[in-house]
Amino acid sequence: MKISKPHSFSADDAAARLRALTSYWDSRYGTKTTWTGYAARIVGKVKGIKFDGKFNVAESTLNADVKVGFLAERMGGKGYVEHKLEQYLDPNSPIESLKSS
């Protein structure tokens, strides 16, 4: 599934927010994230579902290409990822509160 989310942050700030999200997934679900500049690759299981995603942060957009099983996608996998991205890219949510959640 491909997801594109606009944001109003600099690429550095958007990447910091995505790092907070991938850190959450890594600590909560045991996924493994590797970063190269503004690009991240995350693999593992989220909520028991195999997850293989690539994220790329640009100045005004965050793009994701996430592979999950067909059943997971049909059962709301895309909605979950979109919801988490919206939460972490919300300018009304201070990054400090996102890092502590």
TILUMGU-356551 format. One record per residue: residue in one letter; y, z, x of N, C-alpha, C in turn; chain. Coordinates in nm, 2 decimals, padded with zeros to 4 digits. Atoms other than C-alpha are relative to their C-alpha. Layout:
   res     n.c2     n.c3     n.c1    ca.c2    ca.c3    ca.c1     c.c2     c.c3     c.c1   chain
     A        Y        Z        X        Y        Z        X        Y        Z        X       A
...
//
This chain:
   res     n.c2     n.c3     n.c1    ca.c2    ca.c3    ca.c1     c.c2     c.c3     c.c1   chain
     M   -00.12    00.00    00.08    00.00    00.00    00.00    00.12    00.00    00.09       A
     K   -00.12    00.00   -00.07    00.34   -00.08    00.12    00.11    00.07   -00.08       A
     I   -00.11   -00.08    00.07    00.64    00.14    00.05    00.13   -00.02    00.09       A
     S   -00.13    00.01   -00.07    01.01    00.09    00.14    00.09    00.09   -00.08       A
     K   -00.10   -00.10    00.06    01.26    00.37    00.08    00.13   -00.01    00.07       A
     P   -00.13    00.00   -00.06    01.63    00.33    00.14    00.04    00.15    00.03       A
     H   -00.06   -00.14   -00.03    01.81    00.63    00.30    00.14   -00.02    00.04       A
     S   -00.14    00.00   -00.04    02.16    00.73    00.38    00.03    00.07    00.13       A
     F   -00.01   -00.07   -00.12    02.09    00.88    00.72    00.01   -00.09    00.12       A
     S    00.02    00.08   -00.13    02.12    00.76    01.08   -00.15   -00.01    00.02       A
     A    00.14    00.01   -00.03    01.79    00.64    01.22   -00.05    00.13    00.06       A
     D    00.05   -00.13   -00.07    01.77    00.96    01.43   -00.02    00.11   -00.11       A
     D    00.02   -00.11    00.11    01.82    01.19    01.12   -00.11   -00.04   -00.09       A
     A    00.11    00.04    00.09    01.58    00.99    00.91   -00.13    00.02    00.07       A
     A    00.12   -00.02   -00.08    01.32    01.00    01.19   -00.03    00.15    00.01       A
     A    00.02   -00.14   -00.01    01.37    01.38    01.22   -00.06    00.05   -00.14       A
     R    00.06   -00.03    00.13    01.30    01.41    00.84   -00.14   -00.04   -00.01       A
     L    00.14    00.04    00.01    00.99    01.20    00.87   -00.09    00.08    00.09       A
     R    00.08   -00.09   -00.09    00.88    01.41    01.17   -00.03    00.13   -00.07       A
     A    00.03   -00.12    00.07    00.91    01.71    00.95   -00.11   -00.02   -00.10       A
     L    00.11    00.03    00.10    00.69    01.55    00.68   -00.13   -00.02    00.07       A
     T    00.13    00.02   -00.07    00.43    01.43    00.93   -00.05    00.13    00.06       A
     S    00.04   -00.13   -00.05    00.43    01.78    01.09   -00.06    00.09   -00.11       A
     Y    00.06   -00.07    00.12    00.37    01.93    00.74   -00.14   -00.05   -00.02       A
     W    00.13    00.05    00.03    00.08    01.69    00.68   -00.10    00.04    00.12       A
     D    00.09   -00.04   -00.11   -00.06    01.76    01.03   -00.05    00.15   -00.01       A
     S    00.04   -00.14    00.00   -00.05    02.14    00.99   -00.08    00.03   -00.13       A
     R    00.06   -00.03    00.13   -00.15    02.14    00.62   -00.14   -00.06   -00.02       A
     Y    00.12    00.07    00.03   -00.42    01.88    00.62   -00.08   -00.04    00.13       A
     G    00.07    00.03   -00.13   -00.52    01.83    00.99    00.01   -00.15    00.04       A
     T   -00.02    00.14   -00.05   -00.39    01.47    01.02    00.05    00.00    00.14       A
     K   -00.05    00.02   -00.14   -00.29    01.34    01.36    00.11   -00.11    00.00       A
     T   -00.12    00.09   -00.01    00.05    01.18    01.41    00.03   -00.03    00.14       A
     T   -00.06    00.04   -00.13    00.16    00.98    01.71    00.13   -00.08   -00.02       A
     W   -00.13    00.06    00.01    00.52    00.87    01.76    00.03   -00.09    00.12       A
     T   -00.05    00.09   -00.11    00.66    00.58    01.96    00.14   -00.04   -00.05       A
     G   -00.14    00.03    00.05    01.04    00.57    01.92    00.02    00.04   -00.15       A
     Y   -00.02   -00.03    00.14    01.11    00.54    01.55   -00.12   -00.04   -00.09       A
     A    00.12    00.04    00.07    00.76    00.44    01.46   -00.11    00.11    00.01       A
     A    00.10   -00.10    00.00    00.48    00.68    01.36   -00.13   -00.06   -00.06       A
     R    00.13    00.03    00.06    00.11    00.64    01.30   -00.07    00.13   -00.03       A
     I    00.07   -00.13    00.05   -00.08    00.91    01.10   -00.13   -00.04   -00.05       A
     V    00.14    00.02    00.05   -00.45    00.92    01.05   -00.07    00.13   -00.03       A
     G    00.07   -00.12    00.04   -00.68    01.17    00.89   -00.03    00.00   -00.15       A
     K    00.02   -00.01    00.14   -00.74    01.30    00.54    00.12    00.09   -00.06       A
     V   -00.10   -00.08    00.07   -00.47    01.42    00.30   -00.06    00.02   -00.14       A
     K    00.06   -00.04    00.12   -00.59    01.61    00.00   -00.15   -00.06   -00.02       A
     G    00.14    00.05    00.00   -00.95    01.50    00.09   -00.01   -00.15    00.00       A
     I    00.01    00.14    00.00   -00.86    01.13    00.10    00.04   -00.06    00.13       A
     K   -00.03    00.07   -00.13   -00.88    00.91    00.41    00.13   -00.06   -00.01       A
     F   -00.14    00.04   -00.01   -00.53    00.82    00.52    00.02   -00.06    00.13       A
     D   -00.03    00.07   -00.13   -00.42    00.57    00.78    00.14   -00.07   -00.03       A
     G   -00.13    00.05    00.04   -00.05    00.51    00.77    00.09   -00.03    00.12       A
     K   -00.10    00.04   -00.10    00.22    00.34    00.98    00.14    00.01   -00.07       A
     F   -00.14   -00.02    00.05    00.59    00.44    00.93    00.09   -00.05    00.10       A
     N   -00.10    00.05   -00.09    00.89    00.27    01.07    00.14    00.03   -00.05       A
     V   -00.13   -00.04    00.04    01.24    00.41    01.05    00.11   -00.09    00.05       A
     A   -00.11    00.08   -00.04    01.54    00.18    01.05    00.13    00.07   -00.05       A
     E   -00.13   -00.06    00.03    01.91    00.25    01.00    00.02    00.03   -00.15       A
     S   -00.02   -00.03    00.14    01.90    00.23    00.62   -00.13    00.00   -00.08       A
     T    00.13    00.01    00.07    01.53    00.20    00.53   -00.11    00.06    00.08       A
     L    00.13   -00.05   -00.06    01.20    00.37    00.59   -00.11   -00.09   -00.06       A
     N    00.10    00.08    00.04    00.91    00.14    00.57   -00.14    00.06    00.03       A
     A    00.13   -00.06   -00.02    00.55    00.25    00.53   -00.11   -00.10   -00.04       A
     D    00.11    00.08    00.04    00.22    00.07    00.53   -00.12    00.10    00.01       A
     V    00.10   -00.11    00.01   -00.05    00.32    00.42   -00.13   -00.06   -00.06       A
     K    00.13    00.04    00.05   -00.42    00.25    00.38   -00.07    00.12   -00.05       A
     V    00.09   -00.10    00.06   -00.62    00.47    00.15   -00.10   -00.08   -00.08       A
     G    00.10    00.07    00.08   -00.93    00.39   -00.05    00.05   -00.05   -00.13       A
     F   -00.04    00.06    00.13   -00.91    00.19   -00.37    00.01    00.11   -00.10       A
     L   -00.01   -00.10    00.10   -00.99    00.49   -00.58    00.11    00.09    00.02       A
     A   -00.12   -00.09   -00.03   -00.73    00.71   -00.41    00.13   -00.07   -00.04       A
     E   -00.12    00.06    00.04   -00.47    00.45   -00.47    00.02   -00.01   -00.15       A
     R   -00.01    00.00    00.14   -00.56    00.42   -00.83    00.02    00.13   -00.06       A
     M   -00.01   -00.14    00.05   -00.56    00.80   -00.87    00.13    00.06    00.04       A
     G   -00.13   -00.06   -00.03   -00.20    00.84   -00.76    00.04    00.02    00.15       A
     G   -00.03   -00.02   -00.14   -00.21    00.82   -00.38    00.14   -00.05    00.04       A
     K   -00.13    00.06   -00.03    00.10    00.59   -00.37    00.11    00.09   -00.06       A
     G   -00.10   -00.09    00.06    00.29    00.82   -00.61    00.02    00.13    00.08       A
     Y   -00.01   -00.12   -00.08    00.21    01.12   -00.39    00.09   -00.03    00.13       A
     V   -00.08    00.03   -00.12    00.34    00.95   -00.07    00.14   -00.03   -00.03       A
     E   -00.14    00.03    00.04    00.65    00.82   -00.25    00.07    00.13   -00.03       A
     H   -00.06   -00.12    00.04    00.72    01.16   -00.39    00.04    00.08    00.13       A
     K   -00.03   -00.08   -00.12    00.70    01.33   -00.05    00.11   -00.07    00.08       A
     L   -00.11    00.07   -00.07    00.92    01.06    00.11    00.13    00.02   -00.07       A
     E   -00.13   -00.02    00.07    01.18    01.10   -00.16    00.05    00.15    00.02       A
     Q   -00.04   -00.14   -00.03    01.17    01.48   -00.11    00.06    00.02    00.14       A
     Y   -00.04   -00.02   -00.14    01.21    01.46    00.27    00.12   -00.09    00.03       A
     L   -00.12    00.08   -00.02    01.48    01.18    00.24    00.11    00.03   -00.09       A
     D   -00.10   -00.04    00.10    01.68    01.36   -00.02    00.12    00.07    00.08       A
     P   -00.11   -00.05   -00.08    02.03    01.42    00.13    00.05    00.14   -00.05       A
     N   -00.04   -00.13    00.05    02.07    01.73   -00.09   -00.10    00.11    00.05       A
     S    00.10   -00.10   -00.05    01.77    01.90    00.09    00.03    00.01    00.15       A
     P   -00.03   -00.02   -00.14    01.88    02.05    00.43   -00.14   -00.01    00.08       A
     I    00.12    00.02   -00.08    01.63    01.96    00.70   -00.06    00.13    00.04       A
     E    00.05   -00.14   -00.03    01.60    02.33    00.79   -00.10    00.05   -00.11       A
     S    00.08   -00.05    00.11    01.45    02.40    00.45   -00.13   -00.09   -00.01       A
     L    00.12    00.09    00.00    01.21    02.10    00.48   -00.10    00.05    00.12       A
     K    00.08   -00.04   -00.11    01.09    02.22    00.82   -00.08    00.13   -00.03       A
     S    00.06   -00.13    00.03    01.01    02.57    00.68   -00.09    00.00   -00.11       A
     S    00.09    00.01    00.11    00.82    02.45    00.38   -00.14   -00.04    00.03       A
//
